[in-house]
Amino acid sequence: MTKADLVEVIYEKVGLSKKEAKEIVEMIFSIMKETLKEGEKIKISGFGNFVVREKKPRRGRNPQTGEDLEISARRVLTFKASQLLKEYINSAETEEVSQ
Amino acid sequence: MTKSELVERLSEKLEFLTKKDCELIVETVFESMKEALKRGEKIEIRGFGSFTIRVRKAKTGRNPKTGEKVFIPEKKVPFFKVGKELREMINE
């Protein structure tokens, strides 16, 4: 599934043009990106949480050359799937795509 | 930011849509993503990241309280990998 598939679903479900549906899908992800850029977490109930974590600098090694190097401090993004999502993907219930 | 705050921000930017429409759109996006993952499909959102399903093999665990052996069946776990653009953005 790509953004184009999401655009298709929105187009079919909400009375919008394809162009509008595309802009809206882009907008949703760009709002999320801007939020994470600010270091703010995102909680999507029923789906999961996106959290930006600060990593301290640490000693590392280049696995190819064996050379010691310092891995700089950085921010990483983690996703924690909600309990509901985990149960849903493991459940036997047949999915019905409501159109 | 919660899902309802996301709806709020979206509807501020889209004056031609009602808040109810925005709610439906946001719900539909995440609902479709959930259904795709359930089908075992990979989701690739260019610039944001990708979601895949990883399978954890069945194993024998132990109840930490009683020491009793318990069988843990195979299960699927959603996994997210951040996209290059977003990874660079949060480090700017």
Backbone of each chain as ProteinMPNN parsed JSONL, in Angstrom:
{"seq_chain_A": "MTKADLVEVIYEKVGLSKKEAKEIVEMIFSIMKETLKEGEKIKISGFGNFVVREKKPRRGRNPQTGEDLEISARRVLTFKASQLLKEYINSAETEEVSQ", "coords_chain_A": {"N_chain_A": [[0.845, -1.199, 0.0], [0.524, 2.178, -0.854], [0.83, 5.815, -0.755], [-0.752, 6.527, -2.895], [-2.733, 4.554, -2.953], [-4.112, 5.147, -0.64], [-5.101, 7.629, -1.332], [-6.894, 6.859, -3.299], [-8.812, 5.415, -1.781], [-9.828, 7.476, -0.143], [-10.844, 9.141, -2.084], [-12.912, 7.554, -3.088], [-14.537, 7.279, -0.865], [-15.127, 9.807, 0.27], [-16.748, 12.612, -1.063], [-14.78, 13.886, -3.081], [-12.463, 15.447, -5.418], [-9.878, 13.666, -7.229], [-7.533, 15.081, -7.142], [-7.885, 16.778, -4.968], [-8.162, 14.846, -2.954], [-5.609, 13.758, -3.011], [-4.05, 15.939, -2.212], [-4.961, 16.215, 0.399], [-4.225, 13.786, 1.663], [-1.444, 14.037, 1.47], [-1.187, 16.259, 3.087], [-1.964, 15.327, 5.623], [0.179, 13.597, 6.304], [2.213, 15.467, 6.198], [1.592, 17.222, 8.271], [1.938, 15.492, 10.397], [4.683, 14.973, 10.156], [5.783, 17.531, 10.618], [5.038, 17.89, 13.254], [6.478, 15.854, 14.57], [8.991, 16.725, 13.987], [9.202, 18.885, 15.649], [9.642, 17.561, 17.918], [7.527, 16.631, 19.257], [5.258, 14.141, 20.453], [3.112, 11.739, 18.771], [-0.101, 10.516, 19.132], [-2.086, 8.075, 18.019], [-5.062, 6.866, 18.528], [-5.973, 3.47, 18.696], [-4.252, 2.819, 16.721], [-1.394, 3.538, 17.049], [1.574, 4.887, 18.73], [3.846, 7.51, 17.931], [7.053, 8.341, 18.751], [9.629, 10.645, 19.444], [12.896, 10.063, 20.257], [15.76, 10.92, 22.241], [19.085, 10.19, 21.587], [22.075, 9.437, 23.22], [25.537, 10.344, 22.576], [27.727, 7.668, 21.589], [30.319, 5.153, 21.838], [31.368, 3.455, 18.984], [31.864, 1.085, 16.339], [33.24, 0.68, 13.149], [31.892, -1.759, 11.289], [33.013, -2.843, 9.028], [35.699, -2.036, 8.729], [36.647, -2.266, 11.268], [37.423, -0.157, 12.681], [37.502, 2.164, 15.401], [34.979, 4.448, 16.341], [33.138, 7.48, 17.045], [29.726, 7.514, 17.664], [27.537, 9.951, 16.946], [25.4, 12.103, 19.009], [21.912, 11.802, 18.586], [18.568, 12.042, 17.234], [15.964, 9.739, 17.291], [13.197, 8.091, 15.748], [10.565, 6.339, 17.137], [8.095, 3.781, 16.835], [5.274, 2.645, 18.461], [3.112, 0.126, 18.353], [-0.403, 0.084, 18.928], [-2.222, -1.765, 21.437], [-4.667, -2.595, 20.482], [-4.263, -2.606, 17.677], [-2.325, -4.617, 17.47], [-3.775, -6.806, 18.419], [-5.757, -6.867, 16.499], [-4.394, -7.441, 14.039], [-3.628, -10.0, 14.596], [-5.93, -11.379, 14.902], [-8.525, -13.702, 13.98], [-10.703, -12.879, 12.693], [-12.505, -12.12, 9.747], [-11.6, -9.64, 7.523], [-13.592, -6.884, 6.717], [-13.898, -4.71, 4.229], [-15.237, -1.742, 4.532], [-17.089, 0.082, 2.355]], "CA_chain_A": [[0.0, 0.0, 0.0], [1.265, 3.437, -0.923], [-0.026, 6.995, -0.616], [-1.707, 6.516, -4.001], [-3.866, 3.706, -2.568], [-4.881, 5.904, 0.359], [-5.801, 8.66, -2.113], [-8.0, 6.149, -3.946], [-9.838, 5.119, -0.767], [-10.435, 8.76, 0.255], [-11.593, 9.59, -3.254], [-14.143, 6.768, -3.184], [-15.371, 7.389, 0.336], [-15.538, 11.188, 0.503], [-16.984, 13.188, -2.381], [-13.745, 14.863, -3.438], [-11.744, 15.111, -6.646], [-8.624, 12.942, -6.967], [-6.514, 16.085, -6.842], [-8.108, 17.188, -3.574], [-7.853, 13.697, -2.088], [-4.151, 13.638, -2.966], [-3.542, 17.033, -1.375], [-5.311, 15.964, 1.802], [-3.374, 12.711, 2.175], [-0.114, 14.645, 1.643], [-1.284, 17.188, 4.21], [-1.99, 14.552, 6.871], [1.537, 13.164, 6.649], [3.125, 16.594, 6.45], [1.3, 17.704, 9.635], [2.592, 14.55, 11.315], [6.132, 15.183, 10.081], [6.101, 18.8, 11.279], [4.863, 17.661, 14.691], [7.607, 15.055, 15.035], [10.169, 17.58, 13.848], [9.232, 19.699, 16.872], [9.935, 16.668, 19.042], [6.254, 16.293, 19.909], [4.827, 12.79, 20.082], [1.797, 11.613, 18.15], [-0.841, 9.356, 19.636], [-3.252, 7.761, 17.198], [-5.715, 5.783, 19.275], [-6.345, 2.333, 17.863], [-3.196, 2.551, 15.753], [-0.131, 3.486, 17.782], [2.231, 6.146, 19.087], [5.141, 7.841, 17.341], [7.778, 9.106, 19.756], [11.0, 11.022, 19.11], [13.779, 9.831, 21.404], [17.112, 11.474, 22.169], [20.125, 9.191, 21.827], [23.349, 10.037, 23.621], [26.656, 9.846, 21.757], [28.328, 6.459, 22.148], [31.43, 4.577, 21.085], [30.942, 2.388, 18.092], [32.936, 0.53, 15.51], [32.883, 0.416, 11.763], [31.962, -3.22, 11.195], [33.788, -3.273, 7.862], [37.136, -1.806, 8.905], [37.024, -2.53, 12.655], [37.877, 1.115, 13.226], [36.706, 2.782, 16.471], [34.499, 5.786, 16.016], [32.094, 7.93, 17.942], [28.411, 7.7, 17.061], [27.107, 11.225, 17.524], [24.063, 12.195, 19.6], [20.924, 11.946, 17.522], [17.187, 11.779, 17.601], [15.386, 8.653, 16.508], [11.751, 7.991, 15.835], [10.095, 4.981, 17.396], [6.652, 3.563, 16.728], [4.771, 1.568, 19.303], [1.763, -0.232, 17.899], [-1.363, -0.005, 20.025], [-2.682, -3.104, 21.765], [-5.774, -2.877, 19.561], [-3.713, -2.945, 16.365], [-1.671, -5.923, 17.592], [-4.83, -7.826, 18.502], [-6.456, -6.896, 15.213], [-3.651, -8.159, 12.996], [-3.492, -11.402, 14.968], [-7.243, -11.999, 15.06], [-8.956, -14.529, 12.854], [-11.877, -12.246, 12.069], [-12.292, -11.769, 8.338], [-11.74, -8.194, 7.42], [-14.563, -6.413, 5.742], [-13.568, -3.342, 3.853], [-16.497, -1.014, 4.37], [-16.943, 1.093, 1.291]], "C_chain_A": [[0.879, 1.246, 0.0], [0.291, 4.601, -0.711], [-1.105, 7.014, -1.696], [-2.936, 5.664, -3.681], [-4.746, 4.405, -1.541], [-5.709, 6.987, -0.333], [-7.052, 8.048, -2.746], [-9.155, 5.888, -2.972], [-10.579, 6.396, -0.363], [-11.332, 9.284, -0.875], [-12.935, 8.865, -3.352], [-15.098, 7.034, -2.03], [-15.927, 8.791, 0.575], [-15.718, 11.83, -0.88], [-16.003, 14.292, -2.758], [-13.137, 14.487, -4.775], [-10.471, 14.36, -6.259], [-7.534, 13.905, -6.52], [-6.638, 16.533, -5.38], [-7.735, 16.072, -2.603], [-6.34, 13.545, -1.925], [-3.55, 14.71, -2.049], [-3.787, 16.765, 0.102], [-4.441, 14.873, 2.414], [-1.959, 13.24, 2.424], [-0.097, 15.516, 2.905], [-1.256, 16.456, 5.552], [-0.568, 14.149, 7.267], [2.472, 14.348, 6.872], [2.846, 17.234, 7.811], [2.005, 16.799, 10.644], [4.103, 14.753, 11.331], [6.546, 16.455, 10.824], [6.042, 18.646, 12.802], [6.055, 16.907, 15.27], [8.899, 15.849, 14.973], [10.337, 18.465, 15.085], [9.535, 18.849, 18.105], [8.683, 16.24, 19.79], [5.823, 14.889, 19.505], [3.419, 12.793, 19.504], [1.13, 10.34, 18.661], [-2.087, 9.146, 18.779], [-3.959, 6.58, 17.856], [-6.19, 4.7, 18.312], [-5.281, 1.967, 16.844], [-1.837, 2.448, 16.455], [0.429, 4.864, 18.062], [3.567, 6.286, 18.379], [5.854, 8.744, 18.336], [9.198, 9.395, 19.28], [11.851, 10.852, 20.362], [15.168, 10.398, 21.143], [18.1, 10.344, 22.464], [21.41, 9.914, 22.188], [24.448, 9.567, 22.67], [27.233, 8.588, 22.39], [29.473, 5.983, 21.254], [30.888, 3.469, 20.194], [32.112, 1.918, 17.288], [32.413, 0.354, 14.098], [33.007, -1.093, 11.546], [32.797, -3.714, 10.017], [35.296, -3.15, 8.084], [37.611, -2.122, 10.325], [37.474, -1.284, 13.388], [36.932, 1.65, 14.324], [36.2, 4.132, 16.01], [33.42, 6.181, 17.001], [30.801, 8.103, 17.159], [27.811, 8.924, 17.747], [25.72, 11.145, 18.148], [23.064, 12.406, 18.483], [19.526, 11.707, 18.053], [16.658, 10.68, 16.687], [13.881, 8.619, 16.721], [11.368, 6.541, 16.099], [8.58, 4.925, 17.261], [6.283, 2.413, 17.634], [3.343, 1.297, 18.881], [0.829, -0.344, 19.098], [-1.769, -1.463, 20.226], [-3.776, -3.545, 20.791], [-5.279, -3.309, 18.187], [-3.076, -4.333, 16.4], [-2.704, -7.042, 17.643], [-5.516, -7.994, 17.149], [-5.696, -7.699, 14.163], [-3.453, -9.639, 13.322], [-4.834, -12.119, 15.065], [-7.637, -12.746, 13.797], [-10.092, -13.886, 12.08], [-11.572, -11.837, 10.629], [-12.522, -10.275, 8.185], [-12.781, -7.841, 6.372], [-14.242, -4.972, 5.449], [-14.893, -2.624, 3.608], [-16.302, 0.095, 3.351], [-18.118, 2.055, 1.313]], "O_chain_A": [[1.845, 1.347, 0.756], [-0.907, 4.399, -0.515], [-2.228, 7.457, -1.456], [-4.049, 6.001, -4.083], [-5.969, 4.275, -1.564], [-6.861, 7.232, 0.028], [-8.128, 8.646, -2.727], [-10.32, 6.112, -3.299], [-11.805, 6.401, -0.254], [-12.426, 9.796, -0.639], [-13.961, 9.473, -3.659], [-16.317, 7.016, -2.201], [-17.061, 8.946, 1.027], [-14.903, 11.598, -1.772], [-16.346, 15.474, -2.756], [-13.272, 13.349, -5.226], [-10.038, 14.41, -5.108], [-6.726, 13.596, -5.645], [-5.647, 16.651, -4.659], [-7.09, 16.303, -1.58], [-5.853, 13.241, -0.836], [-2.672, 14.434, -1.23], [-2.939, 17.048, 0.948], [-3.972, 15.008, 3.544], [-1.346, 12.938, 3.449], [0.863, 15.511, 3.676], [-0.609, 16.903, 6.499], [-0.157, 14.334, 8.412], [3.421, 14.248, 7.65], [3.771, 17.74, 8.446], [2.591, 17.274, 11.616], [4.73, 14.71, 12.39], [7.53, 16.461, 11.563], [6.871, 19.189, 13.533], [6.58, 17.269, 16.323], [9.791, 15.67, 15.802], [11.454, 18.757, 15.512], [9.667, 19.377, 19.209], [8.759, 15.573, 20.822], [6.0, 14.488, 18.355], [2.641, 13.722, 19.719], [1.704, 9.252, 18.628], [-3.022, 9.946, 18.815], [-3.509, 5.439, 17.754], [-6.738, 4.991, 17.249], [-5.38, 0.936, 16.179], [-1.209, 1.389, 16.449], [-0.158, 5.879, 17.686], [4.321, 5.322, 18.24], [5.328, 9.788, 18.723], [9.886, 8.507, 18.777], [11.555, 11.434, 21.405], [15.683, 10.371, 20.025], [17.969, 9.635, 23.462], [21.788, 10.889, 21.537], [24.316, 8.523, 22.032], [27.227, 8.459, 23.615], [29.577, 6.357, 20.086], [30.06, 2.659, 20.61], [33.247, 2.323, 17.54], [31.277, -0.072, 13.889], [34.107, -1.641, 11.611], [33.239, -4.863, 10.004], [36.07, -4.023, 7.692], [38.812, -2.236, 10.572], [37.858, -1.336, 14.556], [35.711, 1.589, 14.181], [36.926, 4.879, 15.353], [32.858, 5.339, 17.702], [30.781, 8.758, 16.118], [27.604, 8.936, 18.96], [24.954, 10.228, 17.853], [23.35, 13.125, 17.525], [19.335, 11.233, 19.173], [16.878, 10.694, 15.476], [13.37, 9.066, 17.748], [11.789, 5.633, 15.383], [7.879, 5.898, 17.539], [6.891, 1.344, 17.588], [2.467, 2.148, 19.038], [1.232, -0.815, 20.161], [-1.674, -2.283, 19.313], [-3.812, -4.69, 20.339], [-5.802, -4.257, 17.6], [-3.259, -5.13, 15.479], [-2.545, -8.084, 17.006], [-5.813, -9.107, 16.716], [-6.278, -8.538, 13.475], [-3.147, -10.438, 12.437], [-4.876, -13.329, 15.284], [-7.15, -12.463, 12.702], [-10.408, -14.29, 10.96], [-10.514, -11.278, 10.339], [-13.516, -9.729, 8.663], [-12.832, -8.427, 5.29], [-14.309, -4.115, 6.331], [-15.576, -2.867, 2.613], [-15.424, 0.945, 3.505], [-18.179, 2.975, 0.497]]}, "seq_chain_B": "MTKSELVERLSEKLEFLTKKDCELIVETVFESMKEALKRGEKIEIRGFGSFTIRVRKAKTGRNPKTGEKVFIPEKKVPFFKVGKELREMINE", "coords_chain_B": {"N_chain_B": [[0.522, 15.198, 20.097], [-2.743, 14.281, 19.43], [-5.11, 12.04, 17.785], [-7.471, 13.501, 17.444], [-6.505, 16.09, 17.594], [-4.992, 16.145, 15.328], [-7.001, 16.004, 13.409], [-8.18, 18.454, 13.942], [-6.094, 20.283, 13.215], [-5.908, 19.689, 10.531], [-8.426, 20.464, 9.602], [-8.273, 23.171, 9.993], [-6.609, 23.927, 7.975], [-8.038, 23.287, 5.756], [-10.43, 24.867, 4.563], [-12.661, 24.456, 3.003], [-13.76, 22.109, 3.795], [-15.773, 20.357, 6.202], [-15.413, 19.854, 9.769], [-16.266, 17.388, 10.377], [-16.003, 15.977, 7.965], [-13.214, 15.981, 7.812], [-12.638, 14.407, 9.997], [-13.682, 11.962, 9.197], [-11.995, 11.461, 7.026], [-9.421, 11.25, 8.244], [-9.88, 9.072, 9.97], [-10.446, 7.136, 8.036], [-8.004, 6.932, 6.673], [-6.243, 5.797, 8.659], [-7.673, 3.496, 9.246], [-7.646, 2.136, 6.771], [-4.932, 1.643, 6.617], [-4.586, -0.088, 8.763], [-6.098, -2.271, 7.874], [-4.622, -3.033, 5.631], [-2.237, -3.884, 6.85], [-3.231, -6.01, 8.262], [-3.824, -7.736, 6.187], [-1.321, -8.464, 5.671], [0.153, -6.887, 4.127], [2.698, -4.639, 2.972], [3.245, -1.256, 3.912], [4.039, 1.692, 2.326], [4.967, 4.865, 2.839], [6.03, 7.391, 1.169], [8.676, 9.478, 2.11], [7.873, 9.523, 4.711], [7.761, 6.937, 6.05], [7.918, 3.302, 6.421], [5.705, 0.556, 6.998], [5.765, -2.708, 8.185], [4.969, -6.205, 8.578], [6.171, -8.273, 11.035], [7.015, -11.595, 11.814], [6.832, -13.248, 14.818], [8.28, -16.103, 15.998], [6.779, -19.101, 17.333], [7.218, -19.986, 20.75], [8.529, -21.56, 23.747], [7.701, -20.338, 26.773], [8.069, -19.102, 30.129], [6.073, -18.913, 32.987], [6.742, -16.265, 34.964], [6.103, -16.105, 37.635], [5.255, -18.628, 38.627], [6.994, -20.381, 37.458], [6.205, -22.215, 35.726], [5.986, -23.893, 32.583], [4.974, -22.348, 29.577], [3.249, -22.371, 26.492], [3.925, -20.241, 23.87], [2.26, -19.037, 21.217], [2.957, -18.506, 17.662], [3.21, -15.144, 16.585], [2.113, -12.079, 14.969], [3.76, -8.983, 14.506], [3.521, -5.49, 14.216], [5.814, -3.403, 12.475], [7.751, -0.485, 12.259], [9.608, 1.503, 10.033], [11.496, 4.327, 9.876], [11.393, 6.849, 7.351], [13.865, 8.222, 5.072], [13.755, 11.017, 4.605], [12.158, 11.998, 6.747], [13.7, 11.101, 8.903], [15.978, 12.64, 8.623], [14.836, 15.136, 8.91], [13.97, 15.232, 11.63], [16.38, 15.414, 12.822], [17.456, 17.817, 12.234]], "CA_chain_B": [[-0.649, 15.411, 19.255], [-3.639, 13.124, 19.37], [-5.823, 11.939, 16.511], [-8.424, 14.609, 17.305], [-5.74, 17.312, 17.299], [-4.618, 16.036, 13.916], [-8.22, 16.38, 12.69], [-8.301, 19.895, 14.171], [-5.112, 20.989, 12.381], [-6.253, 19.462, 9.135], [-9.602, 21.253, 9.233], [-7.857, 24.585, 9.937], [-5.97, 24.158, 6.678], [-8.964, 22.988, 4.672], [-11.656, 25.594, 4.899], [-13.805, 23.97, 2.227], [-14.274, 20.867, 4.378], [-16.237, 20.467, 7.583], [-14.596, 19.091, 10.689], [-16.76, 16.017, 10.279], [-15.345, 15.396, 6.792], [-11.811, 15.761, 8.168], [-12.636, 13.279, 10.91], [-13.907, 10.778, 8.357], [-10.787, 11.247, 6.229], [-8.342, 10.76, 9.112], [-10.256, 7.706, 10.377], [-10.328, 6.261, 6.871], [-6.579, 6.71, 6.415], [-5.665, 4.829, 9.592], [-8.422, 2.248, 9.096], [-7.118, 1.455, 5.579], [-3.589, 1.168, 6.929], [-4.756, -1.263, 9.619], [-6.573, -3.383, 7.044], [-3.491, -3.468, 4.803], [-1.331, -4.649, 7.714], [-3.892, -7.289, 8.574], [-3.654, -8.596, 5.014], [0.095, -8.788, 5.592], [0.721, -5.999, 3.108], [3.63, -3.606, 3.414], [2.771, 0.101, 3.618], [5.176, 2.588, 2.092], [4.583, 6.262, 2.724], [7.239, 8.091, 0.73], [9.022, 10.659, 2.909], [7.475, 9.327, 6.105], [8.33, 5.677, 6.505], [7.184, 2.127, 5.976], [5.22, -0.373, 8.014], [5.755, -4.096, 7.741], [4.598, -7.159, 9.621], [7.205, -9.258, 11.336], [6.429, -12.75, 12.489], [7.585, -13.794, 15.951], [8.063, -17.549, 16.047], [6.24, -19.687, 18.563], [8.289, -20.409, 21.664], [8.079, -21.962, 25.068], [8.113, -19.367, 27.774], [7.792, -19.548, 31.485], [5.367, -17.972, 33.853], [7.779, -15.845, 35.909], [5.652, -16.272, 39.021], [5.176, -20.024, 39.049], [8.049, -21.165, 36.838], [5.527, -23.158, 34.843], [6.217, -23.704, 31.151], [3.786, -22.01, 28.793], [3.492, -22.32, 25.065], [3.56, -18.944, 23.289], [2.105, -19.281, 19.78], [3.495, -17.54, 16.709], [2.366, -13.959, 16.423], [2.559, -11.035, 14.059], [3.986, -7.7, 15.163], [3.769, -4.403, 13.262], [7.133, -2.797, 12.611], [7.843, 0.767, 11.501], [10.95, 1.986, 9.724], [11.389, 5.739, 9.495], [11.908, 7.2, 6.032], [15.074, 9.045, 5.061], [13.414, 12.441, 4.718], [11.711, 12.284, 8.113], [14.823, 10.882, 9.814], [16.838, 13.823, 8.525], [14.06, 16.268, 9.427], [13.961, 15.289, 13.1], [17.747, 15.67, 13.291], [17.908, 19.125, 11.765]], "C_chain_B": [[-1.481, 14.125, 19.214], [-4.331, 13.112, 18.008], [-6.793, 13.115, 16.342], [-7.723, 15.948, 17.065], [-5.27, 17.327, 15.841], [-5.805, 16.458, 13.035], [-8.392, 17.911, 12.748], [-7.363, 20.686, 13.244], [-5.425, 20.852, 10.901], [-7.424, 20.367, 8.731], [-9.307, 22.764, 9.229], [-7.281, 24.927, 8.562], [-6.932, 23.996, 5.516], [-10.315, 23.633, 4.939], [-12.882, 25.103, 4.144], [-14.39, 22.666, 2.758], [-14.744, 21.097, 5.81], [-15.321, 19.628, 8.458], [-14.984, 17.616, 10.619], [-16.132, 15.279, 9.088], [-13.901, 15.035, 7.131], [-11.67, 14.558, 9.091], [-12.758, 11.974, 10.128], [-12.643, 10.434, 7.562], [-9.666, 10.647, 7.07], [-8.634, 9.328, 9.568], [-10.044, 6.721, 9.23], [-8.868, 5.927, 6.559], [-6.023, 5.636, 7.352], [-6.369, 3.475, 9.514], [-7.883, 1.453, 7.892], [-5.73, 0.889, 5.842], [-3.663, -0.094, 7.8], [-5.164, -2.482, 8.803], [-5.446, -3.934, 6.167], [-2.529, -4.329, 5.628], [-1.934, -6.002, 8.054], [-3.768, -8.27, 7.406], [-2.195, -9.021, 4.828], [0.828, -7.936, 4.573], [1.696, -5.001, 3.734], [3.042, -2.239, 3.066], [3.994, 0.994, 3.449], [4.68, 3.997, 1.892], [5.851, 7.051, 2.435], [7.47, 9.352, 1.572], [8.703, 10.513, 4.378], [8.106, 8.049, 6.66], [7.537, 4.501, 5.996], [6.827, 1.236, 7.161], [5.236, -1.77, 7.409], [5.301, -4.969, 8.905], [5.757, -8.122, 9.802], [6.56, -10.392, 12.104], [7.36, -13.221, 13.603], [7.247, -15.273, 16.048], [7.47, -17.984, 17.384], [7.402, -20.103, 19.457], [7.694, -20.875, 22.979], [8.613, -20.952, 26.055], [7.837, -19.937, 29.147], [7.003, -18.477, 32.21], [6.36, -17.551, 34.927], [7.378, -16.05, 37.376], [5.755, -17.721, 39.477], [6.287, -20.89, 38.472], [7.514, -22.192, 35.854], [5.804, -22.85, 33.373], [4.91, -23.326, 30.451], [4.163, -21.923, 27.321], [3.037, -20.967, 24.54], [3.463, -19.137, 21.771], [2.754, -18.196, 18.928], [2.6, -16.314, 16.661], [2.983, -12.921, 15.51], [2.697, -9.717, 14.823], [4.213, -6.622, 14.1], [5.117, -3.756, 13.537], [7.185, -1.553, 11.726], [9.302, 1.127, 11.26], [10.817, 3.413, 9.218], [12.007, 5.982, 8.122], [13.073, 8.169, 6.134], [14.752, 10.517, 5.321], [13.024, 12.815, 6.146], [12.847, 12.12, 9.122], [15.748, 12.099, 9.816], [16.151, 15.046, 9.122], [14.123, 16.362, 10.946], [15.358, 15.527, 13.676], [18.283, 17.034, 12.883], [18.187, 20.066, 12.925]], "O_chain_B": [[-0.959, 13.034, 18.988], [-4.173, 14.024, 17.197], [-6.93, 13.661, 15.247], [-8.276, 16.834, 16.413], [-5.168, 18.381, 15.214], [-5.634, 17.173, 12.047], [-8.703, 18.559, 11.749], [-7.784, 21.632, 12.578], [-5.229, 21.783, 10.121], [-7.414, 20.961, 7.653], [-9.991, 23.537, 8.557], [-7.435, 26.039, 8.057], [-6.685, 24.502, 4.421], [-11.224, 23.002, 5.479], [-14.012, 25.307, 4.587], [-15.391, 22.171, 2.24], [-14.188, 21.921, 6.536], [-14.554, 18.801, 7.965], [-14.15, 16.725, 10.779], [-15.775, 14.106, 9.193], [-13.419, 13.952, 6.798], [-10.714, 13.79, 8.989], [-12.028, 11.014, 10.373], [-12.271, 9.267, 7.443], [-9.037, 9.665, 6.674], [-7.747, 8.474, 9.554], [-9.532, 5.62, 9.426], [-8.538, 4.789, 6.226], [-5.403, 4.675, 6.896], [-5.74, 2.432, 9.693], [-7.688, 0.241, 7.986], [-5.384, -0.191, 5.364], [-2.904, -1.043, 7.602], [-4.651, -3.582, 9.007], [-5.327, -5.145, 5.983], [-2.064, -5.371, 5.165], [-1.231, -7.011, 8.125], [-3.627, -9.476, 7.607], [-1.874, -9.824, 3.952], [1.968, -8.219, 4.204], [1.53, -4.581, 4.879], [2.405, -2.09, 2.023], [4.869, 1.046, 4.314], [4.04, 4.296, 0.884], [6.639, 7.341, 3.335], [6.573, 10.181, 1.726], [9.195, 11.281, 5.205], [8.882, 8.086, 7.615], [6.591, 4.669, 5.227], [7.534, 1.172, 8.166], [4.786, -1.988, 6.284], [5.256, -4.532, 10.055], [6.257, -8.707, 8.841], [5.677, -10.18, 12.935], [8.522, -13.549, 13.363], [6.081, -15.651, 16.164], [7.639, -17.327, 18.411], [8.449, -20.524, 18.966], [6.528, -20.625, 23.284], [9.821, -20.738, 26.16], [7.429, -21.088, 29.301], [7.252, -17.282, 32.051], [6.786, -18.384, 35.727], [8.24, -16.155, 38.248], [6.267, -18.013, 40.558], [6.506, -22.009, 38.936], [8.272, -22.938, 35.232], [5.851, -21.688, 32.971], [3.866, -23.923, 30.712], [5.247, -21.465, 26.961], [1.885, -20.583, 24.742], [4.476, -19.375, 21.113], [3.061, -17.107, 19.415], [1.375, -16.43, 16.694], [4.196, -12.882, 15.303], [1.868, -9.38, 15.668], [5.01, -6.818, 13.183], [5.512, -3.585, 14.69], [6.719, -1.57, 10.586], [10.128, 1.063, 12.171], [10.107, 3.672, 8.246], [13.027, 5.385, 7.779], [13.248, 8.849, 7.145], [15.39, 11.172, 6.145], [13.493, 13.816, 6.688], [12.955, 12.891, 10.075], [16.233, 12.529, 10.863], [16.79, 15.884, 9.758], [14.309, 17.449, 11.493], [15.507, 15.807, 14.866], [19.436, 17.362, 13.161], [18.577, 21.213, 12.709]]}, "name": "protein", "num_of_chains": 2, "seq": "MTKADLVEVIYEKVGLSKKEAKEIVEMIFSIMKETLKEGEKIKISGFGNFVVREKKPRRGRNPQTGEDLEISARRVLTFKASQLLKEYINSAETEEVSQMTKSELVERLSEKLEFLTKKDCELIVETVFESMKEALKRGEKIEIRGFGSFTIRVRKAKTGRNPKTGEKVFIPEKKVPFFKVGKELREMINE"}
